[in-house]
Amino acid sequence: MAEVERFDHAGFGWQARPDGRALVEAVCAWLADPAAAGAVTVKASQARVVWRWSTGGETFYVKRYRVRGWSERLKYLAVAPRAVAEWRAAVDLEAAGIEAAPPVAVGVARRGPWLSDALFLAREVPGVPWDELHDALKAAGADRGPLLEATADLLRRLLAANLFHPDLHGGNMLGRLEDGRPRLALVDLHAVQRRGRLSARARAKVIGKLAHSLWLMVDEADLGRALDLLAPDPAEGAALRARVARVERTRLRSRSKRCVTESTEFTRDLADGWTVWRRRDAPLDALLGALAAGEGTLGDRPVEVLRAPGPLLPAWRAAHALRVRGVPAVQPFACLERRGLLGVREAALVREVLPGARPLAQVEAADVALEKAALEVVARLHAVGLRAAPDRLLAVTDDRGWRVVVTGETALPPDAPLAPAAADADRAAVLAALRAPR
């Protein structure tokens, strides 16, 4: 392991590689105003913010991990902060000969015993996200076999080094070609842990996570090749596919419930007595203006406001649950709630307006193309276990033809196919609504 220098600077206790002190001082100088220093925000959530910054002909990533409440302050009395965990993981990967974002420094600030701030600095590693390299090879008609083999080899080396990586997915693997051969490097390392010996359960979790990531990114032919590399035995391959299905159900439930209130895409604010859950691309001021007027625009997107005396957070989650499952639905931009002594006393949903949208039964010129579009959406609803009521299906037409979207859903999908009898009844009801005399 390379020599590590320890020092204090700007209220942080630092560990840094010998060439890292100057970078630490430079980063601390612009932390109050990253944009003025030319740092580009790559990711921002309630858990962390990540900047990409270039200086002296090199590019670095600066990660600032936020402490979220007293539960985390208590937690970090007993376990290493995430910035320190990422530093340790990078050092362990380096020792194991596995390429990763080269660590430069880690800094921790405390108020008494309590963690208050943490920073991790790393050099940029060359490459593009795994799926981009795969898609580029596929578009060029090149064999993806070497990339799949390199991916399986990376997994084997992690397991051989007893490194537990429960979040091994395409976004955390960067790929590049060197002399025509793919090379992979790991980034975003805070989940990696060194263990004395990996249990069979831990190994299965790491393999299953990687297999699920590949399932999301490649076609069935490449997936089959990858699974043969990850689980050569047919019985192991069948078990791995079952694990992939379980991981996908967990992912969908997380994206439907937790991620719409706290993630890279969504954020939560307190404003004018409201708790506001919103998409980050929807400005808070514009949302509050639309709320006051009952309608408005977000950029060039018209919106309307739906109000209710009780909670609307289930409808907010349900709309995004449909989206991540590939079901077209009217999309909300924000959910706002005010609470009283007995719970939510007022709520609002700011959602998109689809010009010309009409319930299926009100479409005067229903034709075969509209029937086909409607039945495709019905099939998607049935696949995730939801009923398809005609009055909650809206028809929209534009220069691309008919499309059908869902509105008014308030329940999270059960993610189990609808019973055949109920599915048949739904299809019959939708066709009857479209074919009824006008």
C-alpha positions in Angstrom: 0.0 0.0 0.0 1.2 3.5 -0.9 2.3 5.8 1.9 -0.5 7.8 3.6 -0.1 11.2 5.1 -2.4 12.3 8.0 -3.1 16.0 8.7 -5.8 18.4 9.6 -7.1 21.1 7.2 -10.3 23.2 7.0 -11.9 21.4 10.0 -11.3 17.9 8.5 -9.0 15.2 9.6 -7.4 13.9 6.4 -5.7 10.8 5.1 -4.1 11.4 1.8 -1.7 10.0 -0.7 1.7 11.9 -0.8 0.5 13.9 -3.8 -2.9 14.6 -2.4 -2.3 17.5 0.1 -2.3 20.2 -2.6 -5.5 18.8 -4.1 -7.2 18.8 -0.6 -6.3 22.4 0.0 -7.6 23.4 -3.5 -10.9 21.5 -3.0 -11.5 23.0 0.4 -11.0 26.5 -1.0 -14.0 26.1 -3.4 -16.4 24.0 -1.4 -18.5 27.0 -0.6 -19.0 27.7 -4.3 -18.2 24.7 -6.5 -19.7 26.3 -9.7 -17.4 29.3 -9.5 -14.4 26.9 -9.5 -15.7 25.1 -12.5 -16.7 22.0 -10.7 -19.6 20.2 -12.4 -22.3 18.6 -10.3 -22.6 14.9 -11.3 -25.0 13.8 -8.7 -27.0 15.4 -5.9 -29.2 13.7 -3.4 -30.0 13.9 0.3 -27.2 11.4 0.9 -24.4 12.9 -1.1 -23.3 15.3 -3.8 -20.6 14.5 -6.4 -18.6 17.0 -8.4 -16.3 16.4 -11.3 -13.4 18.9 -11.3 -10.4 19.4 -13.6 -7.1 21.0 -12.6 -3.5 20.7 -13.7 -4.4 18.5 -16.7 -6.1 15.9 -14.5 -9.8 15.3 -13.6 -11.0 14.3 -10.2 -14.2 13.4 -8.5 -15.1 15.0 -5.2 -17.8 13.3 -3.1 -19.4 15.0 -0.1 -21.4 12.6 2.1 -24.2 14.2 4.1 -25.2 13.2 7.6 -29.0 12.7 7.6 -30.3 13.2 11.2 -29.5 11.8 14.6 -29.9 8.2 13.5 -26.9 8.5 11.2 -24.9 10.4 13.8 -25.5 7.5 16.2 -24.7 5.0 13.5 -21.4 6.5 12.7 -20.2 6.3 16.3 -20.0 2.5 15.6 -19.3 2.1 11.9 -17.0 3.9 9.4 -18.5 6.9 7.6 -19.3 6.2 3.9 -16.4 8.3 2.7 -14.0 6.3 4.8 -15.6 3.1 3.6 -15.0 4.2 0.0 -11.4 5.1 0.7 -10.8 1.7 2.3 -12.5 -0.1 -0.5 -10.4 1.7 -3.1 -7.2 0.8 -1.2 -8.3 -2.9 -0.9 -9.1 -3.1 -4.6 -5.8 -1.6 -5.4 -4.1 -4.2 -3.3 -6.0 -7.0 -5.0 -4.9 -5.7 -8.4 -8.5 -4.8 -9.4 -8.6 -1.5 -11.3 -10.8 1.2 -9.7 -10.9 5.0 -9.4 -7.5 5.8 -7.8 -8.1 7.2 -4.2 -6.4 10.5 -3.4 -7.7 11.5 0.0 -10.5 11.2 2.5 -11.5 13.8 5.1 -13.8 13.5 8.1 -15.1 16.4 10.2 -16.7 16.0 13.7 -18.4 18.1 16.3 -17.3 16.4 19.4 -18.0 12.7 18.9 -20.6 13.3 16.2 -19.8 13.1 12.4 -20.7 16.3 10.7 -19.1 16.1 7.2 -17.1 13.8 5.1 -15.3 14.1 1.8 -13.7 11.5 -0.6 -11.4 12.5 -3.5 -10.4 10.2 -6.3 -8.8 10.5 -9.7 -11.0 9.9 -12.8 -10.5 6.5 -14.3 -10.8 6.2 -18.1 -13.8 4.5 -19.7 -17.6 4.7 -20.3 -20.4 3.0 -18.5 -20.6 -0.7 -19.1 -23.8 -0.5 -21.1 -22.4 2.2 -23.4 -19.4 0.1 -24.3 -21.7 -3.0 -24.9 -24.1 -1.0 -27.1 -21.2 0.5 -29.1 -19.8 -3.0 -29.7 -23.2 -4.3 -30.7 -23.8 -1.3 -33.1 -20.4 -2.0 -34.7 -21.3 -5.7 -35.2 -18.4 -6.6 -32.9 -18.4 -9.7 -30.7 -19.4 -8.9 -27.1 -18.0 -12.2 -25.8 -14.7 -10.7 -24.6 -16.6 -8.0 -22.7 -18.8 -10.6 -21.0 -15.7 -12.7 -20.2 -13.9 -9.6 -18.7 -17.0 -9.0 -16.6 -17.1 -12.6 -15.3 -13.3 -12.4 -14.6 -13.8 -9.2 -12.6 -16.4 -10.9 -10.5 -14.1 -13.9 -9.9 -11.3 -11.7 -8.8 -13.6 -9.8 -6.4 -14.7 -13.0 -4.8 -11.2 -14.5 -4.7 -10.1 -11.4 -2.8 -13.1 -11.8 -0.4 -14.4 -8.4 -1.4 -18.2 -8.2 -0.9 -19.8 -5.8 -3.5 -23.6 -5.9 -3.1 -24.1 -3.0 -5.6 -22.2 -4.3 -8.6 -24.1 -2.9 -11.6 -23.5 -1.3 -15.0 -23.2 2.2 -13.7 -20.4 1.2 -11.3 -18.4 -0.5 -14.0 -16.5 1.6 -16.6 -15.2 -0.1 -19.7 -12.7 0.8 -22.4 -10.8 -1.0 -25.2 -7.0 -1.3 -25.0 -5.4 -3.0 -28.0 -8.9 -4.2 -29.0 -9.5 -5.9 -25.7 -12.0 -4.7 -23.1 -10.8 -3.5 -19.7 -13.1 -2.8 -16.7 -12.7 -0.5 -13.7 -14.9 0.0 -10.7 -16.2 3.3 -9.4 -18.6 4.3 -6.6 -17.1 2.0 -4.1 -18.7 2.8 -0.8 -20.6 -0.4 -0.7 -17.5 -2.6 -1.1 -16.4 -4.5 2.1 -13.5 -6.7 2.8 -14.4 -9.8 4.7 -12.3 -12.6 6.1 -14.2 -15.1 4.1 -17.3 -14.7 1.9 -20.2 -17.0 2.9 -22.1 -18.8 0.2 -25.0 -16.4 0.8 -22.8 -13.3 0.3 -21.3 -14.8 -2.9 -24.8 -15.5 -4.2 -25.9 -12.0 -3.5 -23.0 -10.5 -5.4 -23.4 -12.8 -8.4 -27.2 -12.2 -8.4 -26.8 -8.4 -8.4 -24.4 -8.5 -11.3 -26.6 -10.9 -13.3 -29.6 -8.6 -12.7 -27.7 -5.6 -13.9 -26.8 -7.5 -17.1 -30.4 -8.6 -17.5 -31.4 -4.9 -17.6 -28.7 -4.0 -20.2 -28.4 -6.8 -22.7 -30.6 -8.9 -25.0 -31.5 -12.5 -24.3 -28.7 -13.9 -26.4 -25.9 -12.0 -24.6 -27.6 -12.6 -21.2 -27.5 -16.3 -21.9 -23.8 -16.1 -22.7 -23.2 -14.1 -19.5 -25.2 -16.5 -17.3 -23.2 -19.4 -18.7 -20.0 -17.6 -17.6 -21.4 -16.7 -14.1 -23.1 -20.1 -13.5 -21.9 -22.8 -15.8 -23.9 -25.6 -14.2 -27.6 -25.7 -15.6 -29.0 -26.0 -12.1 -27.0 -23.0 -10.9 -28.1 -21.1 -14.0 -31.8 -21.7 -13.2 -31.3 -20.6 -9.6 -29.5 -17.5 -10.8 -32.4 -16.5 -13.1 -34.8 -16.9 -10.1 -32.5 -14.7 -8.0 -32.5 -12.1 -10.8 -36.3 -12.1 -10.7 -36.3 -11.5 -7.0 -33.8 -8.6 -7.3 -36.0 -7.0 -10.0 -39.0 -7.2 -7.7 -37.0 -5.5 -4.9 -35.7 -2.8 -7.3 -39.2 -2.0 -8.6 -40.7 -1.7 -5.1 -37.8 0.5 -4.0 -38.2 2.8 -7.0 -42.0 2.9 -6.4 -41.8 3.8 -2.7 -38.5 5.1 -1.4 -36.9 6.6 -4.5 -39.7 9.0 -5.4 -39.1 10.7 -2.1 -35.3 10.6 -1.9 -33.1 9.9 -4.9 -31.0 11.5 -7.6 -34.2 12.1 -9.6 -36.5 13.3 -6.8 -36.1 15.5 -3.8 -38.1 16.8 -0.8 -38.4 20.4 0.4 -40.3 22.4 3.0 -41.9 25.5 1.7 -44.9 27.7 2.8 -46.0 25.1 5.2 -46.0 22.4 2.6 -43.9 19.2 2.5 -43.0 19.1 -1.2 -41.9 15.9 -3.0 -40.8 16.9 -6.5 -38.8 15.9 -9.5 -35.5 17.7 -9.5 -36.2 19.1 -13.0 -39.4 20.8 -11.7 -38.4 24.2 -10.1 -39.9 24.7 -6.6 -40.9 28.3 -7.3 -42.8 27.3 -10.5 -44.6 24.6 -8.6 -45.7 26.9 -5.9 -46.9 29.4 -8.5 -48.9 26.7 -10.3 -50.4 25.6 -6.9 -51.5 29.1 -6.2 -53.1 29.5 -9.7 -54.5 26.0 -10.0 -52.5 25.6 -13.3 -49.4 26.8 -15.0 -46.3 25.7 -16.9 -43.0 24.2 -16.0 -40.8 25.4 -18.8 -42.9 24.7 -21.9 -44.9 21.9 -20.1 -48.5 22.8 -19.1 -49.6 21.5 -15.7 -52.8 21.2 -13.6 -53.3 20.9 -9.9 -55.4 18.2 -8.3 -56.3 19.0 -4.7 -57.6 16.6 -2.0 -58.4 16.8 1.8 -56.3 13.7 2.4 -53.0 12.1 1.3 -52.0 12.1 -2.3 -48.6 10.5 -1.8 -50.0 7.1 -2.8 -51.1 8.5 -6.1 -47.6 10.1 -6.6 -45.9 6.8 -5.9 -48.4 4.8 -8.1 -47.8 7.1 -11.1 -44.1 6.6 -11.0 -44.5 2.9 -10.3 -46.3 2.6 -13.6 -43.6 4.5 -15.4 -40.7 2.3 -14.2 -42.7 -0.7 -15.2 -43.1 0.6 -18.8 -46.8 1.5 -18.4 -47.6 4.9 -19.9 -49.3 7.1 -17.4 -50.1 10.8 -16.7 -47.0 11.9 -14.8 -47.0 14.2 -11.8 -44.2 16.7 -11.2 -44.8 17.2 -7.5 -46.8 16.1 -4.5 -47.5 18.5 -1.7 -49.0 17.8 1.7 -49.9 19.8 4.8 -50.3 18.0 8.1 -52.5 18.7 11.1 -52.9 17.1 14.5 -54.9 14.2 12.9 -52.6 13.6 9.9 -52.7 15.1 6.4 -55.3 17.8 6.2 -54.6 19.1 2.7 -52.7 17.7 -0.3 -52.1 18.6 -4.0 -50.7 16.9 -7.0 -49.1 19.0 -9.8 -49.3 16.9 -12.9 -48.9 17.1 -16.6 -51.7 18.2 -19.0 -52.0 16.2 -22.2 -53.7 18.4 -24.8 -56.7 16.7 -26.4 -56.7 13.7 -24.0 -60.1 12.1 -23.7 -61.4 8.9 -22.0 -61.8 6.1 -24.4 -65.6 6.2 -24.3 -65.5 9.8 -25.5 -63.4 9.3 -28.6 -65.6 9.9 -31.6 -63.2 8.4 -34.3 -62.2 5.2 -32.6 -60.4 2.9 -35.1 -58.3 -0.2 -35.3 -55.1 1.7 -34.5 -56.6 3.1 -31.3 -57.9 -0.4 -30.3 -54.4 -1.8 -30.8 -52.8 1.0 -28.7 -55.4 0.6 -25.9 -55.0 -3.2 -25.8 -51.2 -2.9 -25.6 -51.6 -0.7 -22.4 -54.2 -3.1 -21.0 -51.7 -5.9 -21.5 -49.0 -4.0 -19.7 -51.3 -3.3 -16.7 -52.4 -6.9 -16.5 -48.7 -8.0 -16.6 -48.1 -6.1 -13.3 -51.4 -7.2 -11.8 -53.5 -4.1 -12.2 -57.1 -3.8 -13.6 -57.7 -1.7 -16.7 -60.9 0.3 -16.2 -61.9 2.1 -19.5 -62.7 5.4 -17.6 -59.0 5.5 -16.4 -57.6 5.1 -19.9 -57.0 8.3 -21.9 -56.6 8.5 -25.6 -54.2 11.1 -27.1 -53.5 11.7 -30.7 -50.6 13.6 -32.4 -48.5 13.4 -35.5 -47.3 10.0 -34.4 -50.8 8.6 -34.2 -52.7 7.3 -31.2 -51.4 6.6 -27.8 -53.1 5.6 -24.6 -52.1 6.6 -21.1 -53.3 5.6 -17.6 -54.7 8.1 -15.1 -56.1 7.9 -11.6 -54.1 4.9 -10.3 -53.5 5.0 -6.6 -52.2 1.5 -5.8 -48.7 0.1 -6.2 -48.7 -2.8 -8.6 -48.6 -6.3 -7.0 -46.2 -7.4 -9.7 -48.0 -10.6 -10.3 -50.0 -11.3 -13.5 -53.7 -10.6 -13.3 -56.0 -13.6 -13.2 -57.1 -14.7 -16.7 -60.8 -14.2 -16.0 -60.3 -10.6 -14.8 -58.0 -9.9 -17.7 -60.6 -11.2 -20.2 -63.3 -9.0 -18.6 -61.1 -6.0 -18.8 -60.3 -6.5 -22.5 -64.0 -6.9 -23.3 -64.9 -3.7 -21.4 -62.3 -1.7 -23.2 -63.4 -2.9 -26.6 -67.0 -2.3 -25.7 -66.2 1.3 -24.7 -64.3 1.9 -28.0 -67.0 0.3 -30.2 -70.1 1.7 -28.5 -72.2 3.9 -30.7 -71.4 7.6 -30.4 
